[in-house]
Every structure is written in C-alpha cells, then in structure tokens.
Amino acid sequence: MKTINLKKYYYPICKKDTFVEVPDEVADAIVEESRAENANDAKQHYHCYRLCVPVRFTGENFRQETAQRKMESMKKLITD
C-alpha cells in the first residue's frame, strides 16, 4: 500500500492536503496518468510558444516602397 496526497494529483478539486492509502497498482496508475497529462501540457505549450513568438524582420520594407510608387503614379494621373 502506498500513501498519496490527493492535492498533488487533483488540485482544483481537492485543495487541502488529503493523504490516502491505496494499493500499489492504483498509485502507479495515478502517477502514470499524471505524467502523461503533464507531457501533453508541455507539448501544447511548446507548440503554442513556437507558433506565437513574435519574429523580428530586418531589412527593407518592400510594401512601403510599393505603396509609395503607387501613390506617385496616382498623383501623376490626377495632375495630368
């Protein structure tokens, strides 16, 4: 028999330290499920941060250049 703290594995539900004796198989299953859940959370965080981290671009802004050229051509059309 192993003693587990329910707060460690079921925190939102069990907010106080509650120690329970359970058979070894049950304790191992709870620990294994907790590890699998933590691994899944870590993967989700990794992918979120990998996709959501801002990227800094350096160099010429080709859009601004194109917009400037279009504005100049429109000015020519209006004045001519």
C-alpha positions as CSV (number, residue, x, y, z in Angstrom):
1,M,0.0,0.0,0.0
2,K,1.2,3.5,-0.9
3,T,0.1,6.8,0.6
4,I,-0.6,9.5,-1.9
5,N,-1.6,13.2,-1.4
6,L,-4.7,13.9,-3.4
7,K,-3.9,17.6,-3.5
8,K,-0.9,16.8,-5.7
9,Y,-2.8,15.0,-8.4
10,Y,-6.3,16.6,-8.1
11,Y,-5.6,20.1,-7.1
12,P,-8.6,22.0,-8.5
13,I,-10.9,19.5,-6.8
14,C,-9.0,18.7,-3.7
15,K,-7.4,22.0,-2.3
16,K,-6.3,20.6,1.1
17,D,-3.7,18.0,1.8
18,T,-5.5,14.7,1.9
19,F,-3.5,11.6,2.4
20,V,-5.0,8.3,1.3
21,E,-3.6,4.8,1.3
22,V,-4.2,3.0,-2.0
23,P,-2.9,-0.3,-3.5
24,D,0.4,-0.1,-5.4
25,E,-1.3,-0.6,-8.7
26,V,-3.7,2.3,-8.2
27,A,-0.9,4.6,-7.0
28,D,1.2,3.7,-10.1
29,A,-1.8,4.3,-12.4
30,I,-2.4,7.7,-10.9
31,V,1.3,8.7,-11.2
32,E,1.4,7.4,-14.8
33,E,-1.7,9.3,-15.8
34,S,-0.4,12.5,-14.1
35,R,2.9,12.2,-16.1
36,A,1.1,11.6,-19.4
37,E,-1.1,14.7,-18.7
38,N,2.0,16.8,-17.9
39,A,3.7,15.6,-21.0
40,N,0.7,16.6,-23.1
41,D,0.6,20.0,-21.5
42,A,4.3,20.5,-22.2
43,K,3.8,19.6,-25.9
44,Q,0.9,22.1,-26.2
45,H,2.9,24.9,-24.6
46,Y,5.9,24.1,-26.8
47,H,3.8,24.3,-30.0
48,C,2.0,27.4,-28.8
49,Y,5.2,29.3,-28.0
50,R,6.8,28.1,-31.2
51,L,4.0,29.5,-33.3
52,C,3.2,32.6,-31.2
53,V,6.6,34.1,-30.5
54,P,6.9,37.3,-32.5
55,V,9.6,37.4,-35.2
56,R,11.6,40.5,-35.9
57,F,12.3,41.3,-39.6
58,T,15.1,43.5,-40.6
59,G,15.9,45.0,-43.9
60,E,13.9,46.9,-46.5
61,N,10.2,47.3,-46.3
62,F,9.1,46.3,-49.8
63,R,5.4,47.1,-49.0
64,Q,6.2,50.7,-48.1
65,E,8.2,51.1,-51.3
66,T,5.4,49.7,-53.4
67,A,2.8,51.9,-51.7
68,Q,5.0,54.9,-52.4
69,R,5.3,54.0,-56.1
70,K,1.5,53.6,-56.4
71,M,0.9,56.9,-54.6
72,E,3.2,58.7,-57.0
73,S,1.5,57.1,-60.1
74,M,-1.9,58.2,-58.7
75,K,-0.6,61.7,-58.2
76,K,0.6,61.8,-61.8
77,L,-2.9,60.6,-63.0
78,I,-4.6,63.3,-61.0
79,T,-2.4,66.1,-62.0
80,D,-2.3,65.2,-65.7
